[in-house]
Amino acid sequence: MSGDGRPAPVDTIVALASGSPPAAIAVIRVSGPASAAVVTALAGRLPTPRRASLATLADPGSGEALDRGIVLWLPGPGSPTGEDVAEFHVHGGRAVIAAVLAALTAMPGMRLAEPGEFTRRAFLAGRMDLAAVEGLADLVAAETAAQRRQALAQAEGVLGARVGGWRERIVAARALAEASLDFADEDDVAADAIGQARALAADLRGELAAALADSAGGERLRDGFHVVVLGPPNAGKSSLVNALARRDVAIVTAEPGTTRDLIEVHLDLGGYPVTVTDTAGLRDGAGAVEREGIRRARARAEDAGLVLWLSPADDPVAPPDDLPPVRLRRVLTKVDLQGGGEGAPVAGGADAPIAISVHTGSGLAELVGHIAEAAAASLAAGEQAVLVRARHRAAAAAALAALDRATGEATAPELAAEDLRLAGDALGRIVGAVGVEDVLDRIFSSFCIGK
């Protein structure tokens, strides 16, 4: 049986664990009770555990040689999944991979792995907690250096260790609270055991509240910094987005209303993930489809970390009054079309418009630098955050609410003990110790096959 009461997996699973072919090397991973048998059948012998061994791999059915490669044998429980595990490092051509997988899946008890099944078995075997599993998923999906650093910390168990420490302190507080109820007459029970329990809970409450306060930056780093480009029609919004993406992602024409839906570009600026959204031009008298595009543009601007308001330098348009001024930066476009070639001088100051020309490249470096600085200011704290998902924050908030009740002087000791138990259970959900069956399928389905 697994740690959560489920029957232990009995199938032996196999999958390509490296990138899509063709490639120099392909890694084919096997996990389950038949691993030793399939290694022996293909390689002719079982190699020394945890030592790379060169072998000729042959089809057990026909005896045909399939490839010559490296075999690794990792007996459980000291393996990534806790089960017997084998890896075949073969040449990365499609024909080689297909032949080895066909030979393996033809053997009794073997089947292809589902997405995330190797990692799920590691979780069920206690090799990883759920927070580390999520960190591994984020590491695979990381697109920037900052996301990689945050995800690696999660995958290596930073959150699991922190939650483990929090839960130990709750257990200590619970022990004092329950001792004050059950053993109040014993000489070795402190006279103010419930007071000591509340003091321990209060210290933990402050630490948990601080972690929650820092958590917003962690989720923002996972999702990226969002920049929305707004302005009247033909202000150069799509041209700017194409210039930032360094490719044509948006249609650019002289016809007003060309962009009607949201177009997103994902960038890496200074190691931070930035999503820039091109939007429909804001104007009155638009048709029904364009009006919907304008509505979506305004809605996206409400949640953006930065709004760029674009208007032509020779005919500047003030931004609408309802746009968030704190996150708004004005940009004057098409300065190359003015008489001086680079446009008229723009008044200085931190809030002064940035004058750009997509055609000549003038001002683009300054604008990109401004976006990068805004992204860094918003996301830098996320690398130190430990609660990086909405699920983590919800569980921590539930624990915090229980601790608030437990530390109240008016709370009866028996209710304080119960609230401490609820706080511990809420934290346990973060690492998968209790009550997470409903989220497991959703989490593991986000993995690729072979991970």
N, C-alpha and C positions, 0 to 999 in steps of 0.2 A: 504494500500500500504506500501511496505517496503521503507527504506531510499534511495535505489537506483532506485526506480520507478517500481520495480517488484511487482506483486500481492502477497499479504501476503499468507503464506501457510495455507491451509484449512484442510488437512488431519491431523489426530492424529497418531503419530508414536510411535512405541514401539520396544525395543530391550533389549537384555541382556547386561548390562553395566559392568559386572564383568568378571573375568577370566573364562576360559573353565571349565565345570564341569568334574568330581565331585569336589565339594568344600564345605567348612563348611557353607558358606553363599553365596547366589546369589542375585545380585541387578538387578531388571528389571525396566527399566525407561520408562516413558510415557510422551509425550509432545504434546499439541495441544488442540483444543477447546472441545474435548470429554473427557478430562482427568477426570473432576468431575463425569461425568456419569459412566465411567468405574470403578472408585474407589467405587462409591456407589453400583454398580452392583456386584462387587466381594466381597467387605468388608461389605456391608449392610448399610453403613453410610459414611458420609464425615467427616474425622477426623478434629480436630482443626488445623488450618494452622500452619505449621512449628513445629509441635510437634509429636514425634514418638508415634504411637498408635498400640497396639497389637490387631490383628483381625484374625478371621477364614475366609479364602478366599474360596469362593464357585463358581463353574461354573454357570454363570447366566442362561444357557440353561437347564442343567439337575439338578441343585441344589446340585450336588455332592461336598463334601468338598475336596479341593485340597491341602491345607496346612494351617498351622497357623504361621503367621509371622508379621513383622512390616510394617506399611503403613505410608508413609509421603505424605502430601498434601501441595504443594507449589503453591498457586495461582499467576498468572501473574499480573502485569508485573515484580514484584520483584522475579523473578525466574531465574535459569541459562539460559534459552532460551528466556525469556521475555514472554513466553506463560504460560498457566496453565500446571503444571508439577506434576507428581505423581511418587513415587518410591515404589516398593514392595520388601522388604528384606525377602527372603524365604530361605528354606533349599536348599543347592546347589547340590542336586542329579539331574541326567539327567531327570528322570521321572517327578519330581516336576516342573522343569523349562519348560519342554515341555508342561505339562498340563496347566500351567499358561499362557504361550505364546499362546497356542491354544485357550484358553478361551478369551483372550484379542483380538486376531486378528479375531475372529468370530463375534465381535461386529461391528455394522455399523460405517463407517468412520475410522476404524482402519486399519493400515498396518504396516508391518515391516519396520524399518528405513534403509536407505541407509548408506554406510560408511560416517562418518563425518557429518551426517545430523543434529544431535543435536547441534553441534558446529556451523554449518552453520546457523541455525536458531538464535543462540545467536549473530552471526555477523550481520545478517540482522536486528535484533532487536536493534542493537547498544549496546549490552551488552559487546562486545569485539571488538577491532579493528583487522585488518588483521595481524598486526605484533604479537599481542598477540595470535591469532589463530595459527600462525606458531610456536610460542614459545611452545604452548600446544602440538603440533605435535612432536616437538623436545623433549619435556619432556617425552612423552610416549615412544619415541625411545631411550632415553638416556641410555647409557651402563656404563658410568663411573661417578664418583663424579663431575669432572670438567664439563662434559656435562650437568649434572643435574643442577648445579648451574647456568650455562649460560642460559639454557632453562627456568628455573624457573623465572629468572629475566625478560626474554622476555615475558613469559606468564603472569606475574604480571604487565606488561604495561610499563616497563622501556623505551623501544624504542618509544612506543606511546606517552609517556609524553614528551620525548625529541623532537620528531617530532612536537608535538603540540606547544611546545615553539618556535621552529624554525619558524613554520608557522605564529604564532602571530607576530613575529618580522618582517616577510616579509609583513604581512598586514599593520603594522605600517609604514614601508618604502614605501609601495605602496600608502598609504594615503597621505604621504608627497609629493611623486612624482606627483600624480594626482592633488593634491591641487595646486602645482606649475604651472600646466597647465590650470586648470579650474578657479582658483580663485586668480590669481596672483595680481589682483587689490584690493583685500580685505585687510583691515588693519590688521586683525588677522591672516593672512597667512605670515609666516616667509619669509623674503626676499631671503633667500638661502634655501628654502625648498628642492629643488632637491639635494643640497649639503648634507643636513642632511639625506636625503633618501639614498644617496650613502654611507655615513658614517655608517649608520645602516647596510646596505647590506654588506659592507666591513668587519664589525665585525663578522657578521654571516658567511661570506665566510670563514674566518679563522677558525672558530669553525667547520664548515662542512668539511673543508679540513683535519683537525686533526682527525675527526671521520672516514673519509675515509682512512686515513693513518693507523689507528688502526684496520681497518675492516678485513684485511687479516688474522690476528690471530683468529678472531671470526669464520670465515668459516673453517679454518684449524681445530679448536677445534670441530666443528660439524662433519667434515669428518674424523678426526683422523690423527695421525702422521704416515707417511708411511716409512717403512724400507724395502729395497730390498736387498736380499742376492744373491750375485754374486760370481763366481769363476769357475775354471776349473772343468771338470767332476770328480766325486768321491772325491770332496774336503770336503764332509760332510755337504753340504748345507741342504739337506732334513733331515738328522739326527738332525741338529741344530734346524730346524723349528719344528720337532716333539718334541724335548726336551723343547722348549719354550712353545709349546701348551700343553705339558704334555699328549699328546695322539698321535696316529699314524694318521697323516693327509696326509703324503707324503710317497710314496713307496721308500724304501731304498734297493738297491741291489749293488753288485760290478760291474754290467754292466754299462759302460759309456753311457750317453744319456738316462737314465731311465726317468728323468723329462723333459718333452717337452713343457708343458704348464705352465702358472702361477698358483700357489697354494697359497691362502691367509689364514692367521690365524689372528683373532682379539683378542687382549690382552688388559688387564687393568693394566697399570704399573704406580704406584704412583697416581692413580686416573685419569690418562690421557689415552685416547683411542689410541692404537697403532696397526697398521696393518703390519704384517710381510709377505713378499712375497717371496716364494721359486721360483727359476727360473731354466731354462735349463743351463747346464754347457757350458761355452764359449770355443769353440774349432774350429779349421779349419777342413775341410773335412767332415762335418756333412751332413746327408741326408736332403732332402727337408723339411720334417716335423720338424726335429730338428733345421734346419736353421731358420724356422719361429719362433720356440720357443726362439732362441737366439735373433732374432730381437725384439721380444716382451720384452725380459728381458732387453735389452739395452734401449728400449723406456720407460719402467717403471722406470728405474734408473734415467732417465733425470728429472723426476718429484718427485723423492723421497726426503724425508727430511734427510735420512741417508742411505748410501750404505755400506754394510758390504762385504768386499772382503775376501773370505775364500780360503785358500790353505793349504795343509798338512805341518805340521811343519818339516817333514823330507825331503820335496821337495818343498820349498816355490816357488810360482810363483808371479811375479810382476803384479800388476793390469795394464790393458791397459791405455795408456796415455790419452785417450779421456774421461775417467771417471772423474766426478767433484771432484777435490782434497779436496775442502773445506768440502764436506759432505761425505768423504770417510774414513772408518776405517778398517784397515787390521786385520784379525783374523787368527791365526795359529791353525789348528785343529789337532786332533788325536795325541796330545802330549803324551798320554799314551802308544803309540806304539814305542816311542823312548826308548833308553837304560835305561834312568834314571826313567822311569815311569811317571814323570811329565813333561818330555821334557827339553831341554836345556834352560838355562836362556835367557830371552829376554831383550834386552836393554830397559832402562826406558825412560820416557818422555811422554808428553801428546799425541804424535802421534805414540807411540810405538805400535806394534801389541799386541793384547790380545790373550794369549795362552789358549786354552780350550781343554777339553776332554769331549765329550758327554757321553762316557762310564763311566768315574769316576766322572763326575760333576765338575772337576777342571776348574776354570776360568769362569764358567757360571754365577756365582753371579756378578763378575766384569763386564761381558758383559751386563747382564741385567741392572745393575746399570748405565752403560754408555748409553744404549738406553733410560732408564727412564730420565736421565739428559738431553739428547738431546730433548726428547719429551717435557719435562717441559719448557726448554728454548724456544722452538718453539711455545708452545700452551698456556703458562701461561697468556699472555696478552689477549688471546681470551675471558677470563672470564669477562673482563671489556669492551670488545667491544660491541657496540650497533647495528652496521650494520653487521649482521652475515650471510646473504644470498646474493647470486649473484644478486637477484632481488632488494634487499635493496641498494646494491652498485651502480647498474645501475641507479636507480632513484636518489640517492644522487649525482652521477656524473653529471647527467643531470641538477640537481638544481645548482650544483657548476658552470657548464659552463654558465648557465643563469645569475648567480650572477657575474661571471667574465665580462660578457658583460654589465650588468647593472651598474657596478662600474667604467667602463671606462669613462674617462673625455670626450672623443670624441663622446660618445654615446648621441644622442639627448634625451631630457627628455621624449618624448612620447615613444621612443624605450626602454628606461630604465624602464619605468612603465610596458611595455609589458613583458620585460624579468623578472621583479619581479613576474608578474603573472605566467609566465611559471615555475619559480623556485618554487613557492608555489604549483602549480599543480603537479610538479614532486615529491615533498615531500609528497603530499597527496596520491600518489599512494602507498607509503610504508605502510600506515595504512588503505588503502582501501577506502579513502574518494572520490577519483575520478578515473575513467578509469581502473578498475581492473576486469571487467567482464570476460576478456579472460583468467585470471589466476585462477579464483575461482574454477572451476571444477577440475583443476589439483591439487590445494592445498588440497581440501577437500577429494579427492579420496585417499589421502595417509593416512587418518584416518582409524581406525578400526570401525566396526559397534558397535553402542552403545556409541560412543564418540561424 
